Amino acid sequence: TIVDRVKAALISKDLEGKKILISAGPTREAIDPVRYISNRSSGKMGYEIARAAEYRGAEVTLVSGPVNLDVPVGVDCISVTSVDEMAEAVFSRMETADAVIKVAAVADYRPKNRAEHKIKKKSHDMTIELDKNIDILKELGKRKTHQVLVGFAAETQSLAENARKKIEAKNLDMIVGNLVGDPRSGFGTDTNIVTFFHPDGRKEPFESMGKDQVAHELLDRVVGLMKVRG
Amino acid sequence: TIVDRVKAALISKDLEGKKILISAGPTREAIDPVRYISNRSSGKMGYEIARAAEYRGAEVTLVSGPVNLDVPVGVDCISVTSVDEMAEAVFSRMETADAVIKVAAVADYRPKNRAEHKIKKKSHDMTIELDKNIDILKELGKRKTHQVLVGFAAETQSLAENARKKIEAKNLDMIVGNLVGDPRSGFGTDTNIVTFFHPDGRKEPFESMGKDQVAHELLDRVVGLMKVRG
């Protein structure tokens, strides 16, 4: 909209010339041609970061799982479905990125065997065997050179503990923790209650904010981290 | 829109005074508060039938799983997520209905145990044990008295054989078979290639049609069945 473009024009272009790679949304892991395993990520948080980064002058690439959102103006969007597609799209674009922000809720597991045809209902119970998926964020942490790498941790409990573990295990520059389950925070909402966790142990808890505000707070930190890095 | 209302005004009101109950969309069966098992149903076919039935003068109740569609004007919509919610919503409304059209792609199985908290990623593989869900359509077939009962069969192979089996096993008055996998037929498309199967063995194959056209062809048959039934 015109309002959006005016807003964009008024914002400081502190990401001018920077390439930001963002992943968003869920992945879907097929059980058969009809059924799949997925998760409740709406993609809103990732899309708001993409929009905010574009406002601030960045060249933004968004790798998105299946969501029902409009791609923000000026953002290059690559649509993926499964974790393998997500991994390939992200890894092939990380090298040239100045920052990688992994918001996507990537499936940790996928069905060991994908049935070619719809599985017929049987009279008895069933079991789905799952293989562990590649940990995209961990792999990004291993491969990173100059990039600022930010992850997300959506938890239903022990947020600080899980966020701290992830920041170290995945070689992150920052992690955004959010406790899902609160009606103002998490799946499909327009607001979020987050805490930023830093590798030096600092944490920054926030009150409930619009996801667009969370996006700008996060990008403020990313700009700072890029400066430190030269 | 105005065009829609003009269209509605021009259509014969052959369902005036009739109550039609329609189920649409997928269900989601929770693995934990974040992850779920679902299927690729977009809900479009069911919503088009609801819209067409309302145009034709019916009092329409739509029981819908999670989809991204606008509820047609004049249609009463009950939103559900899981198969249990779907079953409860449908069974409690079937008695007063003149016709029940089950378009929803209800999950056949659900996780045996739903974890209260997000399951943490483990180092090894995993297994999800599944319980068989209630077969809503079969149960509707058992309970039906005066109602016209129509089901859908989405298959990736052996369509006629599976449709014929279902029509008998579930005591249906008609089943709409569609072969999914064809780009003009099935998930998320606006067109569909269907065959109507009748209990007496007749079948009516159609070319690719808009889902709105499929809806009207189907309702023509429902009107006919209601007349026979008095």
HADDOCK unambig.tbl for C-alpha pairs under 7 A between the chains (distance, minus, plus):
assign (segid A and resid 34 and name CA) (segid B and resid 39 and name CA) 5.42 0.50 0.50
assign (segid A and resid 34 and name CA) (segid B and resid 40 and name CA) 5.67 0.50 0.50
assign (segid A and resid 35 and name CA) (segid B and resid 38 and name CA) 5.78 0.50 0.50
assign (segid A and resid 35 and name CA) (segid B and resid 39 and name CA) 4.15 0.50 0.50
assign (segid A and resid 35 and name CA) (segid B and resid 40 and name CA) 6.51 0.50 0.50
assign (segid A and resid 36 and name CA) (segid B and resid 37 and name CA) 5.80 0.50 0.50
assign (segid A and resid 36 and name CA) (segid B and resid 38 and name CA) 5.57 0.50 0.50
assign (segid A and resid 36 and name CA) (segid B and resid 39 and name CA) 5.69 0.50 0.50
assign (segid A and resid 37 and name CA) (segid B and resid 36 and name CA) 5.80 0.50 0.50
assign (segid A and resid 37 and name CA) (segid B and resid 37 and name CA) 4.45 0.50 0.50
assign (segid A and resid 37 and name CA) (segid B and resid 38 and name CA) 6.28 0.50 0.50
assign (segid A and resid 38 and name CA) (segid B and resid 35 and name CA) 5.79 0.50 0.50
assign (segid A and resid 38 and name CA) (segid B and resid 36 and name CA) 5.57 0.50 0.50
assign (segid A and resid 38 and name CA) (segid B and resid 37 and name CA) 6.28 0.50 0.50
assign (segid A and resid 39 and name CA) (segid B and resid 34 and name CA) 5.42 0.50 0.50
assign (segid A and resid 39 and name CA) (segid B and resid 35 and name CA) 4.15 0.50 0.50
assign (segid A and resid 39 and name CA) (segid B and resid 36 and name CA) 5.69 0.50 0.50
assign (segid A and resid 40 and name CA) (segid B and resid 34 and name CA) 5.66 0.50 0.50
assign (segid A and resid 40 and name CA) (segid B and resid 35 and name CA) 6.51 0.50 0.50
assign (segid A and resid 108 and name CA) (segid B and resid 121 and name CA) 6.54 0.50 0.50
assign (segid A and resid 117 and name CA) (segid B and resid 156 and name CA) 5.85 0.50 0.50
assign (segid A and resid 118 and name CA) (segid B and resid 155 and name CA) 6.74 0.50 0.50
assign (segid A and resid 118 and name CA) (segid B and resid 156 and name CA) 6.12 0.50 0.50
assign (segid A and resid 121 and name CA) (segid B and resid 108 and name CA) 6.55 0.50 0.50
assign (segid A and resid 124 and name CA) (segid B and resid 132 and name CA) 6.82 0.50 0.50
assign (segid A and resid 125 and name CA) (segid B and resid 130 and name CA) 5.88 0.50 0.50
assign (segid A and resid 125 and name CA) (segid B and resid 131 and name CA) 5.05 0.50 0.50
assign (segid A and resid 125 and name CA) (segid B and resid 132 and name CA) 5.50 0.50 0.50
assign (segid A and resid 126 and name CA) (segid B and resid 129 and name CA) 6.22 0.50 0.50
assign (segid A and resid 126 and name CA) (segid B and resid 130 and name CA) 5.07 0.50 0.50
assign (segid A and resid 126 and name CA) (segid B and resid 131 and name CA) 6.64 0.50 0.50
assign (segid A and resid 127 and name CA) (segid B and resid 127 and name CA) 6.74 0.50 0.50
assign (segid A and resid 127 and name CA) (segid B and resid 128 and name CA) 5.71 0.50 0.50
assign (segid A and resid 127 and name CA) (segid B and resid 129 and name CA) 4.52 0.50 0.50
assign (segid A and resid 127 and name CA) (segid B and resid 130 and name CA) 5.58 0.50 0.50
assign (segid A and resid 128 and name CA) (segid B and resid 127 and name CA) 5.70 0.50 0.50
assign (segid A and resid 128 and name CA) (segid B and resid 128 and name CA) 5.20 0.50 0.50
assign (segid A and resid 128 and name CA) (segid B and resid 129 and name CA) 6.49 0.50 0.50
assign (segid A and resid 129 and name CA) (segid B and resid 126 and name CA) 6.22 0.50 0.50
assign (segid A and resid 129 and name CA) (segid B and resid 127 and name CA) 4.52 0.50 0.50
assign (segid A and resid 129 and name CA) (segid B and resid 128 and name CA) 6.49 0.50 0.50
assign (segid A and resid 130 and name CA) (segid B and resid 125 and name CA) 5.89 0.50 0.50
assign (segid A and resid 130 and name CA) (segid B and resid 126 and name CA) 5.05 0.50 0.50
assign (segid A and resid 130 and name CA) (segid B and resid 127 and name CA) 5.56 0.50 0.50
assign (segid A and resid 131 and name CA) (segid B and resid 125 and name CA) 5.03 0.50 0.50
assign (segid A and resid 131 and name CA) (segid B and resid 126 and name CA) 6.62 0.50 0.50
assign (segid A and resid 132 and name CA) (segid B and resid 124 and name CA) 6.79 0.50 0.50
assign (segid A and resid 132 and name CA) (segid B and resid 125 and name CA) 5.48 0.50 0.50
assign (segid A and resid 155 and name CA) (segid B and resid 118 and name CA) 6.73 0.50 0.50
assign (segid A and resid 156 and name CA) (segid B and resid 117 and name CA) 5.84 0.50 0.50
assign (segid A and resid 156 and name CA) (segid B and resid 118 and name CA) 6.10 0.50 0.50
